[in-house]
């Protein structure tokens, strides 16, 4: 009898927690519903969500809860799709599931283009009003994106995959679109040898390197430049936001519009190991800068890569129609590649370079701390790169000595991408700087954002009447307990009461 009593008491102790755990934890998590983007209520400014897909591809099957996919993703609307369709407690707009605080909602469609074209973009703006009168607004953007970049002695890759060398000296617009601009500073490198002819342009010329970067994220300006002085600080580049130096810690630095944390988020700046900086705008476009210090020349040199961009204009922009080079700022084409090297040089390094050269009015760089007379003209050398030169020397500067191919191959042994490895070997051979190998390896180690949804940071928790619909400000919500959770709890309580009656009956027995 004592052993029976002990068993019953043990059951009494564990039964409640066991039943509750099975009912509300294990069972609920066993059948989690597909995640749904939740529209925040009472948020100001509006919350933005961006869905990016690589140009020419369709969304993954795992993206199906969010967006419909065909052979190629297409952002388009017809008059029949002018309203959101009710799907249970949510609204479905162009395949996007959005949970609203109330049933009061409307949508503003503005979709154009298809995802097989770089830069195609469409938007769905959803507004709702809660029963308490709070306004709920969210903007969902769909973009077909691509990537571009420049590294070493600037070897550029355009957003449509064309690779060419661009060795001009000065400050240039690499990419631009509404709300985003990337500018690069290119500095000449005197070398003891004359480099080989570039395969794409068919031009033999001297070389340059990236030495500073400036970006526009929404309404904010971010620069990555060496510290002022004849010999810059070899430990780190300086990061400025709207002209003010900022320190980047372990966590991403948030760039707010107008410098106020009550404003919209324009982007984030993250510092990674190996001198790598990641500048990401609010839509998920990433500018990844790999910085390395060249001690022999007392200069910083950079690799600059861009991921998830819809920008199509600039030195890294999309080739114009029937052109061998990206379009000019006015969208016009430079036409087919000229037959003679002299004509190719004139088109690339005079017409094209001057068209994308930064002016004092358009520059995003910081100059004030570098001297009273410093501006964009300070970094311009119109004659660079010399065409088919006999010498790449610069008066008053020591020329970099070439390295053997064996040394260059060893320095670039860790570079996996075949094209980038060839560029790395070229850079080391021409300049004698084995450090290019380290910067290439650091560059390839970075993993960009995957296609899909992006938001710069989860908004803070909102106080509202029904926190099940807006807590977390638009982040994916934990699944609600299924309908059968509470009945199971009730059954558990009944079992506990029954055990209590059994125990009482056992105690009354003689």
C-alpha positions in Angstrom: 0.0 0.0 0.0 2.8 2.4 0.8 4.4 1.8 -2.6 1.1 2.5 -4.3 0.8 5.7 -2.4 4.3 6.7 -3.4 3.6 6.0 -7.1 0.4 8.1 -7.0 2.2 11.0 -5.2 5.0 10.9 -7.9 2.4 11.0 -10.6 0.7 13.9 -9.0 4.0 15.9 -8.9 4.9 15.3 -12.6 1.5 15.0 -14.2 0.7 18.8 -14.5 4.0 19.8 -16.0 4.0 16.7 -18.2 0.6 17.4 -19.6 1.2 21.1 -20.1 4.5 20.5 -21.8 2.9 18.0 -24.2 -0.1 20.2 -24.9 1.5 23.6 -25.4 5.2 23.0 -26.3 5.9 19.7 -28.0 2.6 19.4 -29.8 2.6 23.1 -30.9 6.2 23.0 -32.3 5.6 19.7 -34.1 3.2 21.5 -36.5 4.6 25.0 -36.9 2.8 26.9 -39.7 4.7 28.6 -42.5 6.1 32.0 -41.4 4.1 35.1 -42.3 5.4 38.7 -42.5 3.5 40.7 -39.9 2.5 44.2 -40.5 3.4 46.4 -37.5 0.9 48.8 -36.0 1.5 52.3 -34.7 5.0 52.4 -36.2 6.5 55.6 -37.5 8.2 55.9 -39.9 6.8 53.0 -42.0 8.5 49.6 -41.9 10.1 48.5 -45.1 10.7 44.9 -46.3 12.6 44.1 -49.5 12.5 40.8 -51.4 15.5 40.4 -53.7 16.0 37.7 -56.4 19.0 37.3 -58.6 18.2 38.5 -62.1 17.2 35.7 -64.5 16.2 33.3 -61.7 13.0 32.4 -59.9 12.5 32.5 -56.1 13.3 29.3 -54.3 10.6 26.9 -53.3 11.1 27.9 -49.7 10.0 31.4 -50.6 6.6 30.2 -51.7 4.8 31.4 -48.5 5.8 34.9 -49.5 5.8 35.2 -53.3 4.6 33.3 -56.3 7.2 31.9 -58.6 6.9 31.0 -62.2 9.8 30.1 -64.6 11.1 33.6 -63.9 9.8 35.8 -61.1 7.7 38.6 -62.6 6.6 41.8 -60.9 3.5 42.7 -62.7 -0.1 43.8 -62.0 -3.4 43.7 -63.8 -6.5 45.6 -63.0 -7.9 42.4 -61.5 -5.1 42.4 -58.9 -5.9 45.9 -57.6 -7.1 44.7 -54.2 -5.7 42.3 -51.6 -7.3 38.9 -51.4 -8.4 37.6 -48.0 -6.6 34.3 -47.0 -7.9 33.3 -43.6 -6.8 36.0 -41.2 -4.3 37.4 -43.6 -4.2 39.3 -46.9 -2.5 38.0 -50.0 -1.0 40.7 -52.3 0.7 39.4 -55.4 1.5 36.2 -53.5 2.8 38.1 -50.5 1.1 37.0 -47.2 0.7 39.9 -44.8 -1.0 39.7 -41.4 -3.0 42.8 -40.7 -4.1 44.1 -37.3 -7.7 44.5 -38.6 -9.6 43.7 -41.8 -9.3 47.3 -42.9 -6.6 47.4 -45.5 -5.8 48.8 -49.0 -2.9 48.4 -51.4 -1.1 50.7 -53.8 0.3 48.6 -56.7 3.2 49.9 -58.6 4.9 46.9 -60.3 6.9 47.1 -63.5 9.4 44.9 -65.4 10.4 41.3 -64.9 13.1 39.7 -62.8 15.2 38.7 -65.8 16.2 42.3 -66.1 18.7 43.8 -63.6 17.1 46.7 -61.8 13.5 45.7 -62.2 11.5 46.8 -59.1 8.0 46.8 -57.9 6.3 47.9 -54.7 3.2 47.0 -52.6 2.2 49.6 -50.0 -0.3 48.4 -47.4 -2.1 50.7 -45.0 -4.4 49.5 -42.2 -6.1 51.1 -39.3 -6.5 49.3 -36.0 -9.7 49.4 -33.9 -7.9 51.9 -31.7 -7.3 54.2 -34.6 -3.5 53.5 -34.9 -2.2 53.7 -38.5 -0.3 50.7 -39.8 1.8 51.2 -42.9 4.4 48.9 -44.5 6.1 49.0 -47.9 7.1 45.7 -49.5 9.6 46.1 -52.4 10.5 43.4 -55.0 13.8 43.7 -56.8 15.8 41.8 -59.3 19.4 42.3 -58.3 22.9 41.6 -59.5 26.5 42.1 -58.4 29.6 44.1 -59.6 33.0 45.1 -58.3 36.5 46.1 -58.7 39.7 44.8 -57.2 43.5 45.1 -57.3 44.8 47.4 -60.1 41.2 48.1 -60.8 39.8 45.0 -62.6 36.1 45.8 -62.9 33.2 43.5 -63.3 29.9 45.2 -64.4 26.5 44.3 -63.1 25.9 42.3 -66.2 29.2 40.4 -65.9 31.6 42.1 -68.3 35.2 42.3 -67.1 37.5 45.1 -68.1 40.4 47.2 -66.6 39.8 50.8 -65.7 43.0 52.5 -64.6 42.1 56.2 -64.6 43.3 58.4 -61.7 40.7 60.5 -59.8 37.3 60.1 -58.3 34.5 58.3 -60.2 30.9 57.2 -59.9 31.0 53.4 -59.9 27.3 52.8 -59.4 24.2 54.9 -58.9 20.4 54.8 -58.7 17.8 56.6 -56.7 18.7 56.4 -53.1 22.1 54.8 -53.6 25.5 56.0 -55.0 28.9 54.5 -54.9 32.0 56.6 -55.7 35.6 55.4 -55.8 38.9 57.2 -55.6 41.6 55.7 -57.8 45.3 56.6 -57.3 48.1 56.0 -59.8 50.9 53.5 -59.0 54.3 54.1 -60.6 55.9 50.9 -61.7 59.3 49.9 -63.0 57.7 47.8 -65.8 55.0 48.5 -68.3 52.0 46.0 -67.8 50.7 43.7 -70.5 47.7 44.6 -72.7 44.3 44.1 -71.2 42.4 41.3 -73.0 39.0 43.1 -73.1 40.0 46.6 -74.0 43.0 45.8 -76.0 44.9 48.7 -74.4 48.4 48.7 -72.9 48.5 51.1 -70.0 49.9 51.9 -66.5 48.0 50.9 -63.4 46.1 52.5 -60.4 44.5 51.3 -57.2 41.4 52.1 -55.2 42.4 54.2 -52.1 39.0 55.5 -50.8 35.3 54.9 -51.1 32.2 57.1 -50.6 28.6 56.0 -50.6 25.1 57.5 -50.3 22.6 55.4 -48.4 19.2 57.1 -48.6 19.8 60.6 -47.2 23.1 59.7 -45.4 26.7 59.8 -46.7 29.3 57.3 -45.6 33.0 57.5 -46.5 35.9 55.2 -45.9 39.2 57.1 -46.3 42.7 57.1 -44.9 43.5 59.4 -42.1 44.9 62.9 -43.0 48.7 63.4 -43.3 51.6 62.5 -45.5 51.6 59.0 -43.9 48.1 57.8 -42.9 47.5 55.7 -39.9 48.5 52.1 -40.9 46.3 50.5 -38.3 42.9 51.5 -39.7 41.0 53.5 -42.3 38.6 56.2 -41.0 34.9 55.8 -41.3 32.7 58.9 -41.5 29.0 59.4 -41.5 27.9 62.8 -42.9 31.4 64.0 -42.3 31.8 62.9 -38.6 34.2 60.1 -37.7 32.5 57.1 -36.2 33.9 54.1 -34.3 32.7 50.7 -35.5 32.5 48.2 -32.6 31.6 44.5 -32.6 27.9 45.3 -33.4 26.8 46.9 -36.7 26.7 50.7 -36.6 23.2 51.9 -37.5 23.0 54.9 -39.9 19.9 56.9 -39.2 18.5 59.5 -41.6 19.3 62.9 -40.2 21.5 61.4 -37.5 18.6 60.8 -35.2 17.7 57.4 -33.9 14.1 58.4 -34.3 14.5 58.7 -38.0 14.4 56.0 -40.7 17.3 53.5 -40.9 19.4 54.3 -44.0 21.7 51.4 -43.5 24.3 49.7 -41.3 28.2 49.6 -41.2 29.8 46.4 -40.0 33.6 45.8 -39.4 34.8 42.3 -40.1 38.2 40.8 -39.5 41.1 41.2 -42.1 40.2 44.9 -42.7 36.9 44.2 -44.3 34.0 46.7 -44.0 30.4 46.0 -45.0 28.2 48.9 -45.8 24.5 47.8 -46.3 21.6 50.1 -47.2 18.0 49.7 -46.0 17.1 47.5 -49.0 19.9 45.0 -48.6 22.5 46.4 -51.2 25.9 45.5 -49.8 29.1 47.5 -50.5 32.0 45.3 -49.2 35.4 47.0 -49.0 38.5 45.0 -48.3 41.3 47.3 -47.0 45.0 46.6 -46.8 48.0 48.8 -46.0 50.9 48.8 -48.4 53.8 49.7 -46.1 56.4 50.2 -48.8 54.3 53.0 -50.4 52.6 54.2 -47.2 49.2 53.9 -48.8 45.9 52.0 -48.3 44.5 50.0 -51.2 41.0 48.6 -51.5 38.9 46.0 -53.2 35.3 47.1 -53.7 32.4 44.6 -54.3 28.7 45.3 -54.5 26.0 42.7 -53.9 22.2 42.8 -54.2 22.1 45.9 -56.3 19.6 47.2 -58.8 21.9 50.1 -59.9 22.7 50.0 -63.6 24.7 53.2 -64.1 28.4 53.9 -63.5 31.8 52.5 -64.3 30.4 49.1 -63.0 27.0 49.7 -64.6 25.2 47.8 -67.3 26.5 47.9 -70.8 24.6 50.2 -73.1 22.8 48.7 -76.1 25.2 47.6 -78.8 28.1 49.0 -76.7 31.4 47.6 -75.4 31.2 49.9 -72.3 28.6 50.8 -69.7 26.2 53.7 -70.7 27.1 57.3 -70.1 25.2 59.2 -67.4 22.6 60.4 -69.9 22.0 56.8 -71.0 23.6 57.1 -74.4 25.8 54.4 -75.9 29.5 54.7 -76.9 28.9 52.1 -79.6 31.0 49.2 -80.8 34.6 48.8 -79.8 36.9 50.9 -82.1 39.4 49.0 -84.2 42.5 51.0 -83.3 44.1 51.1 -79.9 44.3 54.9 -80.1 40.6 55.2 -80.7 39.8 52.7 -77.9 41.9 54.7 -75.5 40.2 57.9 -76.4 36.7 56.4 -75.9 37.5 54.7 -72.6 40.0 57.1 -70.9 38.7 60.4 -72.2 35.0 60.3 -73.1 33.9 57.5 -70.7 36.2 58.4 -67.8 35.4 62.1 -67.9 31.7 61.4 -68.1 31.8 59.5 -64.8 34.4 61.7 -63.2 33.1 63.2 -59.9 32.9 67.0 -59.6 32.9 69.2 -56.5 29.1 69.4 -56.8 28.5 65.7 -57.0 31.3 64.4 -54.8 30.4 62.4 -51.6 34.0 62.4 -50.2 35.2 64.3 -47.2 38.0 66.9 -47.8 37.8 69.4 -45.0 40.3 67.6 -42.7 42.8 67.1 -45.5 43.7 70.7 -46.2 42.1 74.0 -47.2 42.7 73.6 -50.9 41.8 69.8 -51.1 38.9 68.9 -53.3 38.2 66.3 -56.0 40.7 67.9 -58.4 43.5 67.2 -56.0 43.2 63.5 -56.9 42.8 63.9 -60.6 45.5 63.1 -63.1 44.1 63.6 -66.6 47.1 62.0 -68.4 46.8 58.7 -66.4 46.9 56.0 -67.5 49.3 56.8 -70.3 48.4 55.2 -73.5 50.9 52.5 -74.8 53.5 54.0 -72.5 57.3 53.7 -72.7 57.4 54.3 -68.9 55.1 54.1 -65.9 57.3 56.2 -63.7 56.0 59.3 -61.8 58.4 62.2 -61.1 59.3 62.4 -57.4 58.0 58.9 -56.6 59.8 55.6 -56.3 58.6 53.1 -58.8 57.3 49.7 -57.6 59.6 46.9 -58.6 58.1 43.9 -60.4 58.0 40.4 -58.9 58.5 37.1 -60.7 55.5 34.9 -61.7 56.7 32.3 -59.2 56.5 34.8 -56.4 53.1 36.0 -57.6 51.7 32.5 -57.8 52.8 31.7 -54.3 51.3 35.0 -53.0 48.0 34.2 -54.7 47.8 30.5 -54.0 44.8 30.9 -51.6 42.6 32.6 -54.2 40.0 30.1 -55.5 38.2 32.0 -58.2 40.2 31.4 -61.4 39.5 34.9 -62.9 40.4 36.7 -59.6 43.5 34.5 -59.2 44.7 35.6 -62.6 44.1 39.2 -61.6 45.9 38.7 -58.3 49.0 37.2 -60.1 49.0 40.2 -62.5 48.8 42.7 -59.6 51.6 41.1 -57.7 53.9 40.7 -60.7 53.4 44.4 -61.8 53.7 46.0 -58.3 55.8 43.5 -56.4 53.3 43.8 -53.6 52.5 40.3 -52.3 49.9 41.8 -50.0 47.4 41.7 -52.9 47.1 38.0 -52.2 45.9 38.6 -48.7 43.3 41.1 -49.8 42.0 38.8 -52.5 41.6 35.9 -50.0 39.8 38.2 -47.5 37.5 39.4 -50.3 36.5 35.9 -51.3 35.9 34.8 -47.7 32.9 37.2 -47.4 29.5 35.7 -47.9 26.8 38.1 -49.1 23.2 38.1 -48.2 21.1 35.3 -49.8 18.2 36.2 -52.0 15.0 36.7 -50.2 13.6 39.1 -47.6 15.6 41.8 -46.0 15.0 44.5 -43.4 17.8 46.5 -41.9 16.9 45.9 -38.2 13.8 44.6 -36.5 11.8 47.6 -35.3 11.3 47.9 -31.5 8.3 46.3 -29.8 5.1 48.3 -30.3 2.4 48.9 -27.6 -1.0 48.2 -29.1 -4.3 46.7 -28.3 -3.6 43.3 -29.8 0.0 42.5 -29.3 -0.4 39.2 -31.0 -0.5 41.1 -34.3 2.2 43.6 -33.9 4.7 42.5 -31.3 8.2 42.4 -32.8 7.3 45.1 -35.4 7.2 43.0 -38.5 9.6 40.2 -37.7 8.5 36.6 -38.1 6.3 35.7 -35.2 6.5 32.4 -33.1 3.6 30.2 -34.1 0.4 30.4 -32.0 -0.6 27.4 -30.0 -3.0 25.2 -32.0 -6.7 25.2 -31.2 -6.4 21.9 -29.4 -3.9 23.2 -26.8 -6.5 24.4 -24.3 -8.7 21.3 -24.5 -5.6 19.2 -23.7 -4.9 21.4 -20.8 -8.4 20.9 -19.5 -8.0 17.1 -19.9 -4.8 17.3 -18.0 -6.5 19.1 -15.1 -9.2 16.5 -15.1 -6.6 13.7 -14.9 -5.0 15.5 -11.9 -8.3 15.8 -10.1 -9.0 12.1 -10.7 -5.7 11.2 -9.3 -6.5 13.3 -6.2 -9.8 11.4 -5.7 -7.9 8.0 -6.1 -5.4 9.1 -3.5 -8.1 10.2 -1.1 -9.9 6.8 -1.5 -6.7 4.9 -0.9 -6.1 6.8 2.3 -9.6 5.9 3.7 -9.0 2.2 3.3 -8.3 0.4 6.6 
